[in-house]
């Protein structure tokens, strides 16, 4: 079965089961950018607490955060974990924003250039960069995370050795370039990973993709476009 067909089948099954996810939670592109950095190695609930701290203190703006001493910023984002490290990463991102003439100017860059600029920031890797490109800039790039890899490898659709960029290419090469589709698809995979395809004790029998597993018999997919 072709990759395009399997990917569409998975999307449709998840959308019917879970419904639209309305991602990413954030009131502005800048808040989404901050959240993308803070969510590294922690739960979204902890990120929400950290962002709430910044909002309560009226600090959630590029100019204010850029002027804030790193140790003060670190205390406000403490709930997100690794607060000193993440404060440094946010400062690095703020330097990029300032150097590019502000959030709007940065996010208006072409997809490839924006991604390159974000990846040049110390502490920002592919997943964080792509989250900013997709959710803050609204540009079509597919975000891959541990849930994506776990789900697709367990269903025999990719090998365990498949890396971030190979898995990303699977989506980008076989789906139309549509930011709204990529947004919804990633959010649905995260929902599936959290509720069914857990790291330990997965709920395979009740999984929305169980019918697909039976249909394909874990034969993998043809990566032809």
C-alpha positions in Angstrom: 0.0 0.0 0.0 1.4 3.4 -0.9 2.6 5.8 1.8 0.1 8.5 0.7 -2.8 6.1 1.2 -1.7 4.8 4.6 -0.9 8.3 5.9 -4.4 9.5 4.8 -6.0 6.4 6.4 -4.3 7.1 9.7 -5.2 10.8 9.6 -8.9 10.0 8.9 -9.1 7.3 11.6 -7.6 9.6 14.2 -9.7 12.6 13.2 -12.9 10.6 13.4 -11.9 9.2 16.8 -10.6 12.3 18.5 -12.0 15.2 16.5 -10.1 18.5 15.8 -7.5 19.3 18.4 -7.2 23.1 17.8 -3.4 23.3 18.4 -1.2 25.2 19.4 -2.4 26.7 22.7 -1.1 30.3 22.7 -2.4 33.8 22.5 0.3 35.1 20.1 3.1 33.9 17.9 5.6 35.0 20.5 3.9 33.0 23.2 3.9 29.9 21.0 7.7 30.4 20.4 8.3 30.7 24.2 6.2 27.6 24.8 8.1 25.6 22.1 11.3 26.2 24.0 9.8 25.6 27.5 8.1 22.3 26.5 11.4 20.6 25.9 11.7 17.6 28.3 8.6 18.5 30.3 4.8 18.3 30.2 2.6 21.0 28.8 1.0 21.4 32.2 4.3 22.6 33.6 4.8 24.9 30.6 1.4 26.5 31.2 2.4 27.3 34.8 5.6 28.9 33.6 3.9 31.0 31.0 1.2 32.0 33.6 4.0 33.3 35.8 5.4 35.4 32.9 1.9 36.8 32.2 1.1 37.6 35.8 4.4 39.5 36.1 3.7 41.2 32.7 6.9 39.9 31.3 5.7 38.1 28.2 7.0 40.3 25.5 10.3 40.2 23.5 11.5 43.6 24.7 10.8 42.9 28.4 12.2 39.4 28.4 15.3 40.6 26.5 16.0 43.2 29.2 15.4 40.7 32.1 18.4 39.3 33.9 18.8 35.6 33.1 18.5 34.6 36.7 15.2 36.5 37.1 13.8 34.9 34.0 14.9 31.5 35.2 12.9 31.9 38.5 9.8 32.8 36.6 10.0 29.7 34.3 11.0 27.3 37.1 7.9 25.2 36.8 9.0 24.1 33.3 12.1 22.4 34.7 15.7 22.9 33.7 14.9 26.6 34.3 18.5 27.9 34.1 19.1 26.0 30.9 15.9 27.1 29.3 16.4 30.7 30.4 19.6 30.7 28.4 17.9 29.2 25.4 15.1 31.8 25.5 17.8 34.5 25.7 19.4 33.0 22.6 16.1 33.0 20.8 15.4 36.6 21.9 18.8 37.6 20.4 17.7 36.1 17.1 14.4 37.9 17.2 16.1 41.2 18.0 18.7 40.7 15.2 15.9 40.0 12.7 13.9 43.1 13.5 11.2 41.5 15.7 8.9 38.5 15.8 6.8 39.5 12.8 9.9 40.1 10.6 11.5 36.8 11.7 8.4 34.7 11.1 7.8 36.3 7.7 11.0 34.7 6.4 10.7 31.9 3.8 10.3 28.5 5.4 13.8 27.2 4.6 15.5 30.4 5.8 13.4 30.6 8.9 14.2 27.0 9.8 17.9 27.6 9.2 17.9 30.7 11.4 16.1 28.9 14.2 18.4 25.9 14.0 21.4 28.3 14.3 20.2 29.2 17.8 22.0 27.3 20.6 19.5 25.0 22.3 17.0 24.8 19.5 16.8 21.5 17.7 14.7 20.3 14.8 11.5 19.6 16.7 11.5 23.0 18.5 12.4 24.8 15.3 9.7 23.0 13.3 7.2 23.7 16.0 7.9 27.4 15.7 7.8 27.3 11.9 4.4 25.4 11.8 2.6 26.8 14.8 4.0 30.4 15.2 4.7 31.2 11.5 1.9 29.0 10.0 4.3 27.6 7.4 3.9 24.0 6.2 6.6 21.8 7.8 5.7 18.6 9.6 6.8 18.3 13.2 8.1 14.9 14.3 8.4 13.9 17.9 8.8 10.7 20.0 5.1 9.9 19.7 5.3 9.9 15.9 8.3 7.6 15.9 6.8 5.3 18.5 3.5 5.0 16.7 4.9 4.4 13.3 7.6 2.0 14.4 5.1 -0.1 16.5 2.8 -0.4 13.5 5.7 -1.6 11.3 5.5 1.5 9.1 9.2 2.6 9.7 12.3 0.9 11.1 13.6 1.6 14.6 16.6 3.3 13.0 14.5 5.9 11.1 15.7 9.3 12.1 13.9 12.7 12.5 14.5 13.9 8.9 13.6 10.5 7.3 10.3 10.4 9.2 9.6 14.0 8.4 10.2 13.4 4.7 7.7 10.5 4.8 5.0 13.0 5.6 6.3 15.9 3.6 6.7 13.8 0.4 3.4 12.1 0.6 0.9 14.7 1.8 0.0 18.0 0.3 1.9 21.0 1.7 -0.8 22.3 4.0 0.0 23.9 7.3 -3.5 23.2 8.7 -3.2 19.5 7.8 0.3 19.2 9.3 -0.9 21.0 12.4 -3.9 18.8 12.9 -2.0 15.6 12.0 0.8 16.2 14.5 -1.7 17.1 17.3 -3.7 13.9 16.6 -0.6 11.8 16.8 0.4 13.4 20.1 -3.1 12.6 21.5 -2.8 9.0 20.3 0.6 8.7 21.9 -0.6 10.0 25.2 -3.8 8.1 25.5 -3.1 4.8 23.7 0.4 4.3 22.3 2.1 4.8 25.6 5.8 4.1 26.2 4.8 1.3 28.7 1.5 -0.6 28.8 0.1 0.6 25.4 -3.6 0.1 24.9 -3.3 -1.7 21.6 -6.7 -3.5 21.6 -8.6 -0.2 21.9 -6.3 1.8 19.7 -8.1 3.8 16.9 -5.5 2.4 14.5 -6.1 -1.2 15.5 -8.2 -1.7 12.3 -5.3 -0.4 10.2 -2.8 -2.8 11.9 -5.1 -5.7 11.1 -5.6 -4.5 7.5 -1.9 -4.0 6.8 -0.6 -6.9 8.9 2.5 -4.7 9.7 3.8 -5.0 6.1 5.1 -1.5 6.1 4.4 1.0 3.4 5.6 1.8 0.0 7.4 5.2 0.1 6.7 6.0 -3.5 5.2 9.4 -3.9 
